[in-house]
Amino acid sequence: MTEPDVLDLWDLSVRDHADGPALVTPHRVLSYRDADRLTDAWATALAGRGAGPGKLVGLAFGDPARTVLGMLAALKAGAGFTVLDDRLPPAARAALVDRTSAAVWLGEGGHAPEGAYVPDGPDHDGGAGADGTDGVAPPRFARRARGSDVAYVLFTSGSTGRPKGTVVERDALRRFANAVAARLGLTSHDRWLQVASLGFDVLIEEVFPAFAAGAAVVCRDDTRALDAEELHITLARTRTTVVELSTQYWLEYARWLDASGTTTPEALRTVVVGGERMDAHPYREWQARQPAGLAHVYGLTECTVSSTFYTGLLPPDAEEVPLGTPLKDVEISIRQAGRPVPDGETGEIHIGGPLLARGFLDDEAATARRFVPDPYAGEPGARLYATGDLGRIDADGQLVFLGRIDDQVKIRGHRLEPARVERALCEVSGVGQAVVFPDPETGTVLWAFTVPADPATMPLPGEAARLTGADRDALVAPLEAQLPDWAVPRVLYRVSVLPKNPHGKVDKRRLAAWAAAAAQAHTPAPAPGAGPQVGRHPEAGRLAHDVGEPSRGEPLDSVLALFREVLAAPGLGPDDNFFDHGGQSLLAMRLLARLREWLPAAAGLRASALFTAPTPRLFARVLTDRATTRP
């Protein structure tokens, strides 16, 4: 009997929905028949270059649609795939290319490794392709892959500074795709918008469940982050029915919907949300106001993306949004010292079942440490993944997240071991000690506190000196050369000592208090006649006195006030750089939304405008120029 394979799901969709859309791009719609024919040709070319079971095909496209086609073609060749994130620094990309030892690389553009190419399809140049198909797709060669062969390898942050490559097998991917499609009730009428970064495991969840259901994957031209308004327009224009957003991205979209008095597009039925702890209030507010439903998910790359889904209506008295119940073929248990505990008790969340990854690429020690035997399982050889997350099972059988056992954090949906960044900081000349943690208010930006090696440059005890200009650049530049953008601290302070709490750990609350005192000391006097602050930032009440209300008549005053509000930086000056003071893509979206509320000239501006005009003064000039040239 033939062993079931993940491609069986694709073949079934091709058979049942041959003329239905499989891949939707701004310029073309590929039916299941068209996509099948094209990826057959790609797979033949890949096999001819050595791709096959146990091998990897590297994908380095900036184009999401070609990435999706490459994933499918690699699997058809019997190989697995790995995706190179174009946002990684060159040194990090080169290291990952070397580690994967891919048989062949597909891709183009500046981030593609040497030797990468774009295979010809059956319709290349309207005639014969380089594979000699003469415009006709070759017959499907016999698949030789087994369920235990590699399907893909994706990389996550490692505490040693070396990202961990997670190896997921074909059978796990098959089971996962079926389980998610069933839990979300996907059909051939659905359209799932692809928005995740191409090196992020959410990409897997955006693609394979849709294909398993005969649904369409909707791709954009590139991987540029959409601000909330652009996301809304894209959802409406493409008639998307399902989209997955990180927790912070979803919050920005929810804020924009509320501020604009808008509801989700008519076709959108489900927004999948996950990646970070979810507060109950905004979740409940969404369910009360928005027609699109929510699916709160929890999972890890090592367990094939998402393991649990919560799709219920949050009770009025709920203090936490549950993580939900496990997918089919996923086993969730709460354990203390390796022993299962009764429902209601707190312990470490363990995940078991056939959706677990094989382990970490070329790292047997880390694999043995995290993927452990389950002595309480009924079948021999059963394994568990110890997540490092604390949780409990509530009275309704829902998994509830209660925090982390270790110091691992999540920044904008990405897992990060702060020790990795702290080590990199300490390698910079002049740095003696360092500690890194997310900002206490939004959790979207990393803060770094460093103790200089030279006592002469230390601030007074109990004080934190904000680093700017050349001092800040000297620390940030080396990190940008080796870490992804989201892992680089954007707000840096110098202190004389890292204070400890009674347990002997660095007292991060005290460091945050020192930082707040430093910001207060540099707060400018409020503008004459300033009214109450109208912002929605969590610190809006405190900032009311510090910043003043934006003025609709003075662009620089308005822009400066809103920069200060969004960055929670009342001391920000007109020539201070947005990105040097903690700004990042999500905060840029929030700033543009607030600017559009106050200044008509900001209508239509994208968050990317901040890259060319990153200071309040420069941005005010952009708005003034737009105002004077408008008809």
VENWOZI-V446003 format. One record per residue. N is the residue number from 0. RES is the residue in one small letter. NEAR is the number of other C-alpha atoms within 12 Angstrom. D_CENTER is the distance of its C-alpha to the mean C-alpha in Angstrom with 1 decimal. Layout:
BEGIN
n:N res:RES near:NEAR d_center:D_CENTER
n:N res:RES near:NEAR d_center:D_CENTER
END
This chain:
BEGIN
n:0 res:m near:3 d_center:39.9
n:1 res:t near:11 d_center:36.9
n:2 res:e near:17 d_center:33.7
n:3 res:p near:22 d_center:31.0
n:4 res:d near:33 d_center:28.1
n:5 res:v near:38 d_center:24.7
n:6 res:l near:40 d_center:26.4
n:7 res:d near:29 d_center:29.0
n:8 res:l near:32 d_center:26.5
n:9 res:w near:37 d_center:26.1
n:10 res:d near:27 d_center:29.9
n:11 res:l near:22 d_center:30.6
n:12 res:s near:32 d_center:28.5
n:13 res:v near:30 d_center:30.3
n:14 res:r near:19 d_center:33.6
n:15 res:d near:23 d_center:33.1
n:16 res:h near:29 d_center:31.1
n:17 res:a near:25 d_center:32.3
n:18 res:d near:22 d_center:32.5
n:19 res:g near:30 d_center:29.5
n:20 res:p near:33 d_center:26.4
n:21 res:a near:44 d_center:23.9
n:22 res:l near:43 d_center:21.9
n:23 res:v near:36 d_center:22.0
n:24 res:t near:29 d_center:21.5
n:25 res:p near:19 d_center:22.9
n:26 res:h near:13 d_center:25.9
n:27 res:r near:17 d_center:26.6
n:28 res:v near:23 d_center:26.4
n:29 res:l near:32 d_center:26.7
n:30 res:s near:29 d_center:28.5
n:31 res:y near:37 d_center:28.1
n:32 res:r near:27 d_center:31.4
n:33 res:d near:28 d_center:30.3
n:34 res:a near:42 d_center:27.0
n:35 res:d near:39 d_center:28.9
n:36 res:r near:32 d_center:31.6
n:37 res:l near:38 d_center:29.3
n:38 res:t near:40 d_center:27.2
n:39 res:d near:41 d_center:30.6
n:40 res:a near:42 d_center:31.7
n:41 res:w near:44 d_center:28.6
n:42 res:a near:45 d_center:28.9
n:43 res:t near:38 d_center:32.6
n:44 res:a near:37 d_center:31.9
n:45 res:l near:43 d_center:29.3
n:46 res:a near:34 d_center:31.8
n:47 res:g near:20 d_center:34.4
n:48 res:r near:26 d_center:32.5
n:49 res:g near:22 d_center:32.1
n:50 res:a near:33 d_center:29.0
n:51 res:g near:35 d_center:29.8
n:52 res:p near:31 d_center:29.2
n:53 res:g near:32 d_center:27.8
n:54 res:k near:32 d_center:26.6
n:55 res:l near:43 d_center:23.3
n:56 res:v near:47 d_center:22.7
n:57 res:g near:46 d_center:20.3
n:58 res:l near:51 d_center:18.4
n:59 res:a near:43 d_center:17.9
n:60 res:f near:37 d_center:17.8
n:61 res:g near:30 d_center:16.3
n:62 res:d near:34 d_center:17.3
n:63 res:p near:39 d_center:15.0
n:64 res:a near:39 d_center:18.3
n:65 res:r near:39 d_center:19.9
n:66 res:t near:43 d_center:16.9
n:67 res:v near:45 d_center:17.4
n:68 res:l near:41 d_center:21.1
n:69 res:g near:45 d_center:20.9
n:70 res:m near:44 d_center:19.1
n:71 res:l near:45 d_center:21.9
n:72 res:a near:42 d_center:24.6
n:73 res:a near:51 d_center:23.7
n:74 res:l near:49 d_center:24.1
n:75 res:k near:43 d_center:27.3
n:76 res:a near:41 d_center:28.6
n:77 res:g near:42 d_center:28.2
n:78 res:a near:44 d_center:25.6
n:79 res:g near:47 d_center:22.0
n:80 res:f near:50 d_center:19.3
n:81 res:t near:48 d_center:16.7
n:82 res:v near:47 d_center:14.3
n:83 res:l near:48 d_center:14.5
n:84 res:d near:40 d_center:11.6
n:85 res:d near:35 d_center:13.7
n:86 res:r near:31 d_center:12.0
n:87 res:l near:34 d_center:13.5
n:88 res:p near:26 d_center:16.9
n:89 res:p near:22 d_center:19.9
n:90 res:a near:21 d_center:21.1
n:91 res:a near:28 d_center:17.9
n:92 res:r near:33 d_center:17.8
n:93 res:a near:23 d_center:21.5
n:94 res:a near:23 d_center:21.1
n:95 res:l near:36 d_center:18.7
n:96 res:v near:35 d_center:21.0
n:97 res:d near:17 d_center:23.9
n:98 res:r near:26 d_center:22.5
n:99 res:t near:35 d_center:21.7
n:100 res:s near:24 d_center:25.3
n:101 res:a near:35 d_center:24.4
n:102 res:a near:31 d_center:27.5
n:103 res:v near:39 d_center:26.5
n:104 res:w near:40 d_center:23.8
n:105 res:l near:43 d_center:23.1
n:106 res:g near:35 d_center:21.8
n:107 res:e near:24 d_center:22.9
n:108 res:g near:19 d_center:22.3
n:109 res:g near:19 d_center:22.1
n:110 res:h near:30 d_center:19.4
n:111 res:a near:31 d_center:21.2
n:112 res:p near:31 d_center:23.4
n:113 res:e near:19 d_center:27.1
n:114 res:g near:20 d_center:28.6
n:115 res:a near:26 d_center:25.6
n:116 res:y near:25 d_center:27.0
n:117 res:v near:31 d_center:26.6
n:118 res:p near:35 d_center:28.9
n:119 res:d near:33 d_center:31.4
n:120 res:g near:37 d_center:31.4
n:121 res:p near:32 d_center:34.6
n:122 res:d near:25 d_center:34.7
n:123 res:h near:22 d_center:34.1
n:124 res:d near:12 d_center:36.4
n:125 res:g near:13 d_center:38.1
n:126 res:g near:17 d_center:40.0
n:127 res:a near:18 d_center:40.0
n:128 res:g near:25 d_center:36.9
n:129 res:a near:22 d_center:36.8
n:130 res:d near:29 d_center:36.6
n:131 res:g near:21 d_center:40.0
n:132 res:t near:25 d_center:39.2
n:133 res:d near:19 d_center:41.3
n:134 res:g near:21 d_center:38.9
n:135 res:v near:24 d_center:39.0
n:136 res:a near:31 d_center:36.2
n:137 res:p near:23 d_center:37.5
n:138 res:p near:17 d_center:38.1
n:139 res:r near:23 d_center:35.4
n:140 res:f near:19 d_center:36.1
n:141 res:a near:15 d_center:36.3
n:142 res:r near:29 d_center:33.0
n:143 res:r near:24 d_center:33.6
n:144 res:a near:31 d_center:30.3
n:145 res:r near:27 d_center:30.4
n:146 res:g near:32 d_center:27.9
n:147 res:s near:30 d_center:27.6
n:148 res:d near:32 d_center:26.6
n:149 res:v near:39 d_center:23.2
n:150 res:a near:45 d_center:20.9
n:151 res:y near:49 d_center:17.9
n:152 res:v near:48 d_center:16.6
n:153 res:l near:44 d_center:13.0
n:154 res:f near:40 d_center:12.6
n:155 res:t near:34 d_center:11.2
n:156 res:s near:34 d_center:12.5
n:157 res:g near:26 d_center:16.2
n:158 res:s near:23 d_center:18.7
n:159 res:t near:18 d_center:21.1
n:160 res:g near:25 d_center:19.1
n:161 res:r near:29 d_center:18.9
n:162 res:p near:32 d_center:15.6
n:163 res:k near:33 d_center:16.4
n:164 res:g near:37 d_center:16.6
n:165 res:t near:39 d_center:16.3
n:166 res:v near:40 d_center:19.0
n:167 res:v near:42 d_center:18.8
n:168 res:e near:40 d_center:22.1
n:169 res:r near:43 d_center:23.2
n:170 res:d near:34 d_center:24.7
n:171 res:a near:40 d_center:21.6
n:172 res:l near:47 d_center:19.7
n:173 res:r near:39 d_center:22.7
n:174 res:r near:37 d_center:22.9
n:175 res:f near:44 d_center:19.3
n:176 res:a near:41 d_center:19.5
n:177 res:n near:35 d_center:22.8
n:178 res:a near:34 d_center:21.7
n:179 res:v near:39 d_center:18.8
n:180 res:a near:32 d_center:21.0
n:181 res:a near:19 d_center:23.7
n:182 res:r near:29 d_center:21.9
n:183 res:l near:34 d_center:20.6
n:184 res:g near:25 d_center:23.9
n:185 res:l near:31 d_center:22.7
n:186 res:t near:27 d_center:25.6
n:187 res:s near:30 d_center:26.5
n:188 res:h near:25 d_center:26.4
n:189 res:d near:37 d_center:22.7
n:190 res:r near:40 d_center:20.2
n:191 res:w near:50 d_center:16.5
n:192 res:l near:43 d_center:14.6
n:193 res:q near:47 d_center:12.0
n:194 res:v near:41 d_center:9.3
n:195 res:a near:36 d_center:6.1
n:196 res:s near:37 d_center:6.3
n:197 res:l near:39 d_center:9.4
n:198 res:g near:37 d_center:8.9
n:199 res:f near:37 d_center:6.1
n:200 res:d near:42 d_center:8.3
n:201 res:v near:35 d_center:7.4
n:202 res:l near:39 d_center:9.4
n:203 res:i near:42 d_center:12.2
n:204 res:e near:44 d_center:12.3
n:205 res:e near:43 d_center:12.4
n:206 res:v near:49 d_center:15.3
n:207 res:f near:46 d_center:17.7
n:208 res:p near:43 d_center:18.5
n:209 res:a near:45 d_center:19.3
n:210 res:f near:50 d_center:21.6
n:211 res:a near:42 d_center:23.1
n:212 res:a near:40 d_center:24.2
n:213 res:g near:39 d_center:25.4
n:214 res:a near:42 d_center:22.9
n:215 res:a near:47 d_center:21.5
n:216 res:v near:49 d_center:18.1
n:217 res:v near:41 d_center:17.8
n:218 res:c near:41 d_center:16.5
n:219 res:r near:36 d_center:16.6
n:220 res:d near:23 d_center:18.5
n:221 res:d near:23 d_center:15.7
n:222 res:t near:25 d_center:12.0
n:223 res:r near:24 d_center:12.8
n:224 res:a near:29 d_center:10.8
n:225 res:l near:34 d_center:13.1
n:226 res:d near:35 d_center:14.5
n:227 res:a near:39 d_center:15.5
n:228 res:e near:36 d_center:18.9
n:229 res:e near:28 d_center:17.8
n:230 res:l near:35 d_center:15.4
n:231 res:h near:30 d_center:18.4
n:232 res:i near:23 d_center:20.7
n:233 res:t near:31 d_center:18.7
n:234 res:l near:36 d_center:18.5
n:235 res:a near:23 d_center:22.3
n:236 res:r near:22 d_center:23.3
n:237 res:t near:32 d_center:21.8
n:238 res:r near:27 d_center:23.0
n:239 res:t near:35 d_center:19.6
n:240 res:t near:39 d_center:20.2
n:241 res:v near:44 d_center:16.8
n:242 res:v near:47 d_center:13.2
n:243 res:e near:43 d_center:10.0
n:244 res:l near:40 d_center:8.1
n:245 res:s near:35 d_center:6.1
n:246 res:t near:36 d_center:9.3
n:247 res:q near:35 d_center:9.7
n:248 res:y near:40 d_center:9.2
n:249 res:w near:38 d_center:11.6
n:250 res:l near:35 d_center:13.9
n:251 res:e near:37 d_center:14.2
n:252 res:y near:38 d_center:15.1
n:253 res:a near:39 d_center:17.5
n:254 res:r near:32 d_center:19.1
n:255 res:w near:32 d_center:19.7
n:256 res:l near:28 d_center:21.3
n:257 res:d near:23 d_center:23.5
n:258 res:a near:23 d_center:24.5
n:259 res:s near:18 d_center:25.5
n:260 res:g near:13 d_center:27.1
n:261 res:t near:21 d_center:25.3
n:262 res:t near:29 d_center:24.2
n:263 res:t near:37 d_center:21.7
n:264 res:p near:28 d_center:23.0
n:265 res:e near:22 d_center:25.7
n:266 res:a near:26 d_center:24.2
n:267 res:l near:33 d_center:20.9
n:268 res:r near:30 d_center:21.5
n:269 res:t near:34 d_center:18.3
n:270 res:v near:41 d_center:15.0
n:271 res:v near:41 d_center:12.8
n:272 res:v near:40 d_center:11.0
n:273 res:g near:42 d_center:9.4
n:274 res:g near:35 d_center:7.5
n:275 res:e near:36 d_center:10.1
n:276 res:r near:33 d_center:13.8
n:277 res:m near:35 d_center:15.1
n:278 res:d near:26 d_center:18.3
n:279 res:a near:23 d_center:21.1
n:280 res:h near:20 d_center:22.5
n:281 res:p near:26 d_center:19.9
n:282 res:y near:38 d_center:19.3
n:283 res:r near:25 d_center:23.1
n:284 res:e near:23 d_center:23.5
n:285 res:w near:30 d_center:21.3
n:286 res:q near:26 d_center:23.3
n:287 res:a near:19 d_center:26.4
n:288 res:r near:19 d_center:25.8
n:289 res:q near:27 d_center:23.5
n:290 res:p near:21 d_center:24.7
n:291 res:a near:26 d_center:21.4
n:292 res:g near:34 d_center:20.7
n:293 res:l near:40 d_center:17.8
n:294 res:a near:40 d_center:16.5
n:295 res:h near:44 d_center:14.9
n:296 res:v near:43 d_center:13.4
n:297 res:y near:43 d_center:13.2
n:298 res:g near:45 d_center:12.8
n:299 res:l near:39 d_center:12.1
n:300 res:t near:42 d_center:11.8
n:301 res:e near:44 d_center:15.4
n:302 res:c near:44 d_center:16.4
n:303 res:t near:48 d_center:15.1
n:304 res:v near:41 d_center:11.8
n:305 res:s near:45 d_center:13.2
n:306 res:s near:44 d_center:16.6
n:307 res:t near:42 d_center:17.7
n:308 res:f near:35 d_center:17.7
n:309 res:y near:36 d_center:19.4
n:310 res:t near:28 d_center:20.9
n:311 res:g near:22 d_center:23.9
n:312 res:l near:22 d_center:25.3
n:313 res:l near:30 d_center:24.6
n:314 res:p near:18 d_center:28.1
n:315 res:p near:15 d_center:29.4
n:316 res:d near:11 d_center:30.0
n:317 res:a near:18 d_center:26.6
n:318 res:e near:18 d_center:25.2
n:319 res:e near:29 d_center:21.9
n:320 res:v near:38 d_center:19.8
n:321 res:p near:38 d_center:20.3
n:322 res:l near:44 d_center:17.8
n:323 res:g near:35 d_center:20.3
n:324 res:t near:33 d_center:22.3
n:325 res:p near:36 d_center:21.6
n:326 res:l near:35 d_center:21.3
n:327 res:k near:26 d_center:24.4
n:328 res:d near:28 d_center:24.8
n:329 res:v near:32 d_center:22.7
n:330 res:e near:28 d_center:24.7
n:331 res:i near:41 d_center:23.6
n:332 res:s near:41 d_center:26.0
n:333 res:i near:38 d_center:26.3
n:334 res:r near:31 d_center:28.3
n:335 res:q near:22 d_center:30.1
n:336 res:a near:13 d_center:31.4
n:337 res:g near:20 d_center:30.5
n:338 res:r near:20 d_center:32.6
n:339 res:p near:26 d_center:31.4
n:340 res:v near:21 d_center:32.2
n:341 res:p near:18 d_center:33.3
n:342 res:d near:22 d_center:31.1
n:343 res:g near:21 d_center:30.8
n:344 res:e near:22 d_center:30.7
n:345 res:t near:28 d_center:27.9
n:346 res:g near:33 d_center:26.6
n:347 res:e near:34 d_center:23.8
n:348 res:i near:42 d_center:21.8
n:349 res:h near:42 d_center:22.6
n:350 res:i near:46 d_center:21.4
n:351 res:g near:41 d_center:23.9
n:352 res:g near:35 d_center:25.0
n:353 res:p near:34 d_center:24.7
n:354 res:l near:45 d_center:20.9
n:355 res:l near:44 d_center:20.6
n:356 res:a near:39 d_center:19.6
n:357 res:r near:41 d_center:22.7
n:358 res:g near:35 d_center:21.5
n:359 res:f near:36 d_center:20.3
n:360 res:l near:30 d_center:21.5
n:361 res:d near:20 d_center:24.8
n:362 res:d near:21 d_center:24.4
n:363 res:e near:18 d_center:26.9
n:364 res:a near:14 d_center:27.1
n:365 res:a near:25 d_center:23.5
n:366 res:t near:26 d_center:23.7
n:367 res:a near:18 d_center:26.9
n:368 res:r near:18 d_center:25.6
n:369 res:r near:29 d_center:22.6
n:370 res:f near:31 d_center:23.8
n:371 res:v near:27 d_center:27.2
n:372 res:p near:24 d_center:30.1
n:373 res:d near:26 d_center:30.7
n:374 res:p near:16 d_center:34.4
n:375 res:y near:18 d_center:34.4
n:376 res:a near:18 d_center:33.3
n:377 res:g near:11 d_center:36.0
n:378 res:e near:13 d_center:35.3
n:379 res:p near:10 d_center:35.7
n:380 res:g near:16 d_center:32.9
n:381 res:a near:21 d_center:30.2
n:382 res:r near:33 d_center:27.3
n:383 res:l near:40 d_center:24.8
n:384 res:y near:42 d_center:21.5
n:385 res:a near:39 d_center:21.8
n:386 res:t near:36 d_center:18.4
n:387 res:g near:30 d_center:19.5
n:388 res:d near:35 d_center:18.6
n:389 res:l near:25 d_center:21.6
n:390 res:g near:38 d_center:22.5
n:391 res:r near:35 d_center:25.4
n:392 res:i near:32 d_center:26.5
n:393 res:d near:24 d_center:28.0
n:394 res:a near:13 d_center:31.2
n:395 res:d near:17 d_center:29.6
n:396 res:g near:21 d_center:28.0
n:397 res:q near:31 d_center:24.4
n:398 res:l near:41 d_center:22.1
n:399 res:v near:41 d_center:21.5
n:400 res:f near:37 d_center:19.1
n:401 res:l near:28 d_center:21.2
n:402 res:g near:24 d_center:19.3
n:403 res:r near:23 d_center:19.0
n:404 res:i near:19 d_center:21.9
n:405 res:d near:17 d_center:20.9
n:406 res:d near:23 d_center:19.2
n:407 res:q near:26 d_center:15.7
n:408 res:v near:35 d_center:13.2
n:409 res:k near:34 d_center:9.6
n:410 res:i near:36 d_center:8.4
n:411 res:r near:36 d_center:5.9
n:412 res:g near:38 d_center:4.4
n:413 res:h near:36 d_center:5.5
n:414 res:r near:34 d_center:9.1
n:415 res:l near:35 d_center:11.7
n:416 res:e near:33 d_center:15.5
n:417 res:p near:34 d_center:17.1
n:418 res:a near:27 d_center:20.1
n:419 res:r near:33 d_center:18.5
n:420 res:v near:43 d_center:18.2
n:421 res:e near:34 d_center:21.6
n:422 res:r near:27 d_center:23.3
n:423 res:a near:36 d_center:22.2
n:424 res:l near:38 d_center:23.6
n:425 res:c near:27 d_center:26.8
n:426 res:e near:22 d_center:27.4
n:427 res:v near:26 d_center:27.8
n:428 res:s near:18 d_center:31.5
n:429 res:g near:22 d_center:32.8
n:430 res:v near:31 d_center:30.1
n:431 res:g near:27 d_center:31.7
n:432 res:q near:32 d_center:29.1
n:433 res:a near:38 d_center:25.6
n:434 res:v near:39 d_center:23.3
n:435 res:v near:42 d_center:19.6
n:436 res:f near:40 d_center:17.9
n:437 res:p near:36 d_center:15.6
n:438 res:d near:33 d_center:17.8
n:439 res:p near:22 d_center:19.7
n:440 res:e near:21 d_center:19.3
n:441 res:t near:32 d_center:15.8
n:442 res:g near:28 d_center:13.8
n:443 res:t near:38 d_center:11.4
n:444 res:v near:38 d_center:13.6
n:445 res:l near:38 d_center:15.2
n:446 res:w near:40 d_center:19.0
n:447 res:a near:45 d_center:21.3
n:448 res:f near:46 d_center:25.0
n:449 res:t near:45 d_center:27.3
n:450 res:v near:36 d_center:30.9
n:451 res:p near:30 d_center:32.9
n:452 res:a near:21 d_center:35.1
n:453 res:d near:17 d_center:37.9
n:454 res:p near:17 d_center:39.4
n:455 res:a near:12 d_center:40.8
n:456 res:t near:18 d_center:37.5
n:457 res:m near:27 d_center:36.5
n:458 res:p near:23 d_center:36.4
n:459 res:l near:17 d_center:38.7
n:460 res:p near:17 d_center:37.9
n:461 res:g near:22 d_center:35.7
n:462 res:e near:28 d_center:34.3
n:463 res:a near:34 d_center:31.0
n:464 res:a near:34 d_center:31.3
n:465 res:r near:37 d_center:28.3
n:466 res:l near:31 d_center:27.9
n:467 res:t near:26 d_center:28.0
n:468 res:g near:19 d_center:29.2
n:469 res:a near:11 d_center:30.3
n:470 res:d near:24 d_center:29.8
n:471 res:r near:31 d_center:26.1
n:472 res:d near:22 d_center:25.7
n:473 res:a near:21 d_center:27.5
n:474 res:l near:37 d_center:24.8
n:475 res:v near:36 d_center:21.6
n:476 res:a near:23 d_center:22.8
n:477 res:p near:24 d_center:23.1
n:478 res:l near:33 d_center:19.6
n:479 res:e near:26 d_center:18.1
n:480 res:a near:22 d_center:20.1
n:481 res:q near:30 d_center:18.5
n:482 res:l near:36 d_center:15.0
n:483 res:p near:34 d_center:11.7
n:484 res:d near:30 d_center:11.8
n:485 res:w near:35 d_center:9.4
n:486 res:a near:45 d_center:11.8
n:487 res:v near:42 d_center:14.9
n:488 res:p near:46 d_center:16.9
n:489 res:r near:37 d_center:17.9
n:490 res:v near:43 d_center:20.6
n:491 res:l near:39 d_center:23.2
n:492 res:y near:42 d_center:26.5
n:493 res:r near:41 d_center:29.6
n:494 res:v near:38 d_center:31.5
n:495 res:s near:29 d_center:34.7
n:496 res:v near:30 d_center:33.5
n:497 res:l near:33 d_center:30.6
n:498 res:p near:29 d_center:32.1
n:499 res:k near:15 d_center:32.2
n:500 res:n near:13 d_center:32.3
n:501 res:p near:8 d_center:35.1
n:502 res:h near:8 d_center:33.0
n:503 res:g near:10 d_center:32.8
n:504 res:k near:14 d_center:29.1
n:505 res:v near:22 d_center:27.9
n:506 res:d near:21 d_center:28.4
n:507 res:k near:26 d_center:25.2
n:508 res:r near:20 d_center:26.7
n:509 res:r near:23 d_center:29.6
n:510 res:l near:39 d_center:27.6
n:511 res:a near:34 d_center:25.7
n:512 res:a near:19 d_center:29.2
n:513 res:w near:30 d_center:30.5
n:514 res:a near:32 d_center:27.8
n:515 res:a near:30 d_center:28.6
n:516 res:a near:21 d_center:32.3
n:517 res:a near:26 d_center:31.7
n:518 res:a near:30 d_center:30.0
n:519 res:q near:24 d_center:32.9
n:520 res:a near:20 d_center:35.4
n:521 res:h near:19 d_center:34.1
n:522 res:t near:25 d_center:33.9
n:523 res:p near:23 d_center:36.2
n:524 res:a near:18 d_center:38.8
n:525 res:p near:22 d_center:37.8
n:526 res:a near:23 d_center:38.9
n:527 res:p near:14 d_center:42.4
n:528 res:g near:13 d_center:42.4
n:529 res:a near:21 d_center:38.7
n:530 res:g near:19 d_center:37.9
n:531 res:p near:21 d_center:35.4
n:532 res:q near:30 d_center:31.7
n:533 res:v near:29 d_center:30.0
n:534 res:g near:34 d_center:26.3
n:535 res:r near:25 d_center:23.9
n:536 res:h near:27 d_center:22.3
n:537 res:p near:19 d_center:22.7
n:538 res:e near:25 d_center:25.3
n:539 res:a near:27 d_center:27.0
n:540 res:g near:19 d_center:30.3
n:541 res:r near:25 d_center:30.6
n:542 res:l near:37 d_center:29.7
n:543 res:a near:31 d_center:32.3
n:544 res:h near:27 d_center:35.0
n:545 res:d near:33 d_center:33.3
n:546 res:v near:44 d_center:31.9
n:547 res:g near:34 d_center:34.1
n:548 res:e near:33 d_center:33.5
n:549 res:p near:33 d_center:32.4
n:550 res:s near:27 d_center:35.4
n:551 res:r near:21 d_center:35.5
n:552 res:g near:18 d_center:38.3
n:553 res:e near:19 d_center:37.1
n:554 res:p near:32 d_center:33.8
n:555 res:l near:28 d_center:33.4
n:556 res:d near:32 d_center:34.1
n:557 res:s near:37 d_center:31.6
n:558 res:v near:47 d_center:28.8
n:559 res:l near:42 d_center:29.4
n:560 res:a near:48 d_center:29.5
n:561 res:l near:50 d_center:26.2
n:562 res:f near:50 d_center:24.5
n:563 res:r near:45 d_center:26.0
n:564 res:e near:40 d_center:24.9
n:565 res:v near:40 d_center:21.2
n:566 res:l near:44 d_center:21.0
n:567 res:a near:41 d_center:23.4
n:568 res:a near:41 d_center:25.6
n:569 res:p near:38 d_center:29.2
n:570 res:g near:30 d_center:30.6
n:571 res:l near:37 d_center:28.6
n:572 res:g near:30 d_center:31.1
n:573 res:p near:29 d_center:31.4
n:574 res:d near:24 d_center:30.7
n:575 res:d near:27 d_center:27.7
n:576 res:n near:32 d_center:24.5
n:577 res:f near:41 d_center:21.5
n:578 res:f near:37 d_center:19.1
n:579 res:d near:35 d_center:21.7
n:580 res:h near:39 d_center:21.6
n:581 res:g near:42 d_center:18.0
n:582 res:g near:39 d_center:16.8
n:583 res:q near:39 d_center:13.3
n:584 res:s near:31 d_center:11.7
n:585 res:l near:38 d_center:11.5
n:586 res:l near:39 d_center:15.0
n:587 res:a near:37 d_center:16.2
n:588 res:m near:38 d_center:15.6
n:589 res:r near:40 d_center:17.5
n:590 res:l near:46 d_center:20.2
n:591 res:l near:38 d_center:20.8
n:592 res:a near:38 d_center:21.2
n:593 res:r near:38 d_center:23.7
n:594 res:l near:40 d_center:25.5
n:595 res:r near:28 d_center:26.0
n:596 res:e near:26 d_center:27.5
n:597 res:w near:28 d_center:30.0
n:598 res:l near:32 d_center:30.8
n:599 res:p near:22 d_center:31.7
n:600 res:a near:28 d_center:31.2
n:601 res:a near:32 d_center:27.4
n:602 res:a near:22 d_center:27.3
n:603 res:g near:21 d_center:25.4
n:604 res:l near:28 d_center:23.8
n:605 res:r near:28 d_center:20.2
n:606 res:a near:35 d_center:17.9
n:607 res:s near:25 d_center:18.3
n:608 res:a near:26 d_center:21.9
n:609 res:l near:32 d_center:21.0
n:610 res:f near:19 d_center:20.7
n:611 res:t near:18 d_center:24.3
n:612 res:a near:26 d_center:25.6
n:613 res:p near:32 d_center:23.6
n:614 res:t near:31 d_center:26.5
n:615 res:p near:33 d_center:28.2
n:616 res:r near:29 d_center:31.3
n:617 res:l near:26 d_center:29.9
n:618 res:f near:39 d_center:27.8
n:619 res:a near:33 d_center:31.0
n:620 res:r near:26 d_center:32.9
n:621 res:v near:27 d_center:30.4
n:622 res:l near:35 d_center:31.0
n:623 res:t near:23 d_center:34.8
n:624 res:d near:15 d_center:35.0
n:625 res:r near:20 d_center:33.3
n:626 res:a near:18 d_center:35.6
n:627 res:t near:12 d_center:38.7
n:628 res:t near:10 d_center:37.9
n:629 res:r near:12 d_center:37.1
n:630 res:p near:6 d_center:40.0
END
